[in-house]
Amino acid sequence: MHRAATRQRKQSILRRLITPAIAIAALGYFGFHAMSGELGMVGRALIESQVSELEAELAQVSAERRELVSRVSLLRPESLDPDMLDERARLHLNLVHGDELVVLRPGHQYGVN
C-alpha cells in the first residue's frame, strides 16, 4: 500500500487579508456614497432645503396668480368694473383728467409696461 502524502501549505498573511480587505473597501465605498453622494445624507439636506425654497416660491406665485385672476375677472364683459377699466386705460395711454394732481416719483418709468 502506498501512503499518500498530503502536504499542507501554510497560508500566507497576504492571502488571509485579501477577503477582509475587499470587504472593507466595498463597505467604505458604499458608506462614502451613502453619506456624501447626490442622494446621500448630505444630498438629502440640500434637496430638503430646495424643496422648502420652492414651496415658498410656489406660495408666492400662487398668490400672484390668484390676484391676477381676480383682476382679469373684473375686465370680463359680463362683470366689467368701470374703475378697473379706467385704471388700465390711464396706465396704458398715460392720460389723466385735467383736475387731477400727478405726483412723479424719481426712478420710476411712467407709461412703460
The 8 nearest C-alpha neighbors of each residue, nearest first, counted from 0:
[[1, 2, 3, 4, 5, 6, 7, 8],
 [2, 0, 3, 4, 5, 6, 7, 8],
 [1, 3, 4, 0, 5, 6, 7, 8],
 [4, 2, 5, 1, 0, 6, 7, 8],
 [3, 5, 2, 6, 1, 7, 0, 8],
 [6, 4, 3, 7, 2, 8, 1, 9],
 [5, 7, 4, 8, 3, 9, 10, 2],
 [8, 6, 5, 9, 10, 4, 11, 3],
 [9, 7, 10, 6, 11, 5, 14, 12],
 [8, 10, 11, 7, 12, 6, 14, 15],
 [11, 9, 8, 14, 12, 15, 13, 7],
 [10, 12, 14, 13, 9, 15, 8, 16],
 [11, 13, 15, 14, 16, 10, 17, 9],
 [14, 12, 16, 15, 11, 17, 10, 18],
 [15, 13, 11, 16, 12, 17, 10, 18],
 [14, 16, 12, 13, 17, 11, 10, 18],
 [15, 17, 13, 14, 19, 18, 20, 12],
 [18, 16, 20, 14, 19, 15, 21, 13],
 [19, 17, 21, 20, 16, 22, 15, 14],
 [18, 20, 22, 21, 16, 17, 23, 15],
 [21, 19, 23, 17, 18, 22, 16, 24],
 [22, 20, 24, 18, 19, 23, 25, 17],
 [23, 21, 19, 25, 20, 24, 26, 18],
 [22, 24, 26, 20, 25, 21, 27, 19],
 [23, 25, 27, 21, 22, 26, 28, 20],
 [26, 24, 28, 22, 27, 23, 21, 29],
 [27, 25, 23, 29, 28, 24, 30, 22],
 [28, 26, 30, 24, 25, 29, 31, 23],
 [27, 29, 25, 31, 26, 30, 24, 32],
 [28, 30, 32, 26, 31, 27, 33, 25],
 [31, 29, 27, 33, 32, 28, 26, 34],
 [30, 32, 28, 34, 29, 33, 27, 35],
 [31, 33, 36, 29, 35, 34, 30, 28],
 [34, 32, 39, 30, 31, 36, 29, 35],
 [35, 33, 39, 40, 32, 31, 36, 41],
 [36, 34, 32, 39, 41, 33, 31, 40],
 [35, 37, 32, 39, 38, 33, 34, 42],
 [36, 38, 42, 39, 35, 43, 41, 32],
 [37, 39, 42, 36, 43, 40, 33, 41],
 [40, 38, 33, 36, 34, 42, 35, 41],
 [39, 41, 34, 43, 42, 35, 44, 33],
 [42, 40, 44, 43, 35, 39, 34, 45],
 [43, 41, 37, 38, 39, 45, 44, 40],
 [42, 44, 46, 40, 45, 41, 38, 39],
 [43, 45, 47, 41, 42, 46, 48, 40],
 [46, 44, 42, 48, 43, 47, 49, 41],
 [45, 47, 43, 49, 44, 48, 50, 42],
 [48, 46, 50, 44, 49, 45, 43, 51],
 [49, 47, 45, 51, 50, 46, 44, 52],
 [50, 48, 46, 52, 47, 51, 53, 45],
 [49, 51, 47, 53, 48, 52, 54, 46],
 [50, 52, 54, 48, 49, 53, 55, 47],
 [53, 51, 49, 55, 50, 54, 48, 56],
 [52, 54, 56, 50, 55, 51, 57, 49],
 [53, 55, 57, 51, 56, 52, 50, 58],
 [56, 54, 58, 52, 53, 57, 51, 59],
 [55, 57, 53, 59, 54, 58, 60, 52],
 [58, 56, 54, 60, 55, 59, 61, 53],
 [57, 59, 61, 55, 56, 60, 62, 54],
 [60, 58, 56, 62, 57, 61, 63, 55],
 [61, 59, 63, 57, 62, 58, 64, 56],
 [60, 62, 64, 58, 63, 59, 57, 65],
 [63, 61, 65, 59, 64, 60, 58, 66],
 [64, 62, 60, 66, 61, 65, 67, 59],
 [63, 65, 61, 67, 66, 62, 68, 60],
 [66, 64, 68, 62, 67, 63, 61, 69],
 [67, 65, 63, 69, 64, 68, 70, 62],
 [66, 68, 70, 64, 69, 65, 71, 63],
 [69, 67, 71, 65, 70, 66, 64, 72],
 [68, 70, 72, 66, 67, 71, 65, 73],
 [71, 69, 67, 73, 72, 68, 66, 74],
 [72, 70, 68, 74, 73, 69, 67, 75],
 [71, 73, 69, 75, 74, 70, 68, 78],
 [72, 74, 70, 71, 79, 80, 75, 78],
 [75, 73, 79, 71, 72, 76, 80, 78],
 [74, 76, 72, 79, 78, 77, 73, 71],
 [75, 77, 79, 78, 74, 73, 72, 80],
 [78, 76, 75, 79, 74, 73, 72, 80],
 [79, 77, 75, 76, 73, 80, 74, 72],
 [80, 78, 74, 76, 73, 75, 77, 81],
 [79, 81, 83, 82, 73, 78, 84, 74],
 [82, 80, 84, 83, 85, 79, 86, 74],
 [81, 83, 85, 84, 80, 86, 87, 79],
 [84, 82, 86, 80, 85, 81, 87, 73],
 [83, 85, 81, 87, 82, 86, 88, 80],
 [84, 86, 82, 88, 83, 87, 81, 89],
 [87, 85, 83, 89, 84, 88, 82, 90],
 [86, 88, 90, 84, 89, 85, 91, 83],
 [89, 87, 85, 91, 90, 86, 92, 84],
 [90, 88, 94, 92, 93, 86, 87, 91],
 [89, 91, 87, 93, 88, 92, 86, 110],
 [90, 92, 88, 93, 89, 110, 87, 112],
 [91, 93, 89, 94, 90, 88, 110, 87],
 [94, 92, 89, 90, 110, 91, 95, 109],
 [95, 93, 89, 92, 96, 90, 88, 91],
 [94, 96, 97, 89, 99, 93, 101, 98],
 [97, 95, 99, 98, 94, 100, 89, 101],
 [96, 98, 99, 95, 100, 94, 101, 89],
 [97, 99, 96, 100, 95, 101, 94, 102],
 [100, 98, 96, 97, 101, 95, 102, 94],
 [99, 101, 102, 98, 97, 95, 96, 103],
 [102, 100, 103, 99, 95, 96, 104, 98],
 [103, 101, 104, 100, 105, 99, 109, 107],
 [104, 102, 101, 105, 107, 109, 106, 108],
 [103, 105, 107, 106, 102, 108, 109, 101],
 [106, 104, 107, 103, 108, 102, 109, 101],
 [105, 107, 104, 108, 103, 109, 102, 111],
 [108, 106, 105, 104, 109, 103, 111, 110],
 [109, 107, 111, 110, 106, 105, 112, 104],
 [108, 110, 111, 107, 93, 90, 112, 103],
 [109, 111, 93, 91, 90, 112, 108, 92],
 [112, 110, 109, 108, 91, 90, 93, 107],
 [111, 110, 91, 109, 90, 108, 92, 93]]
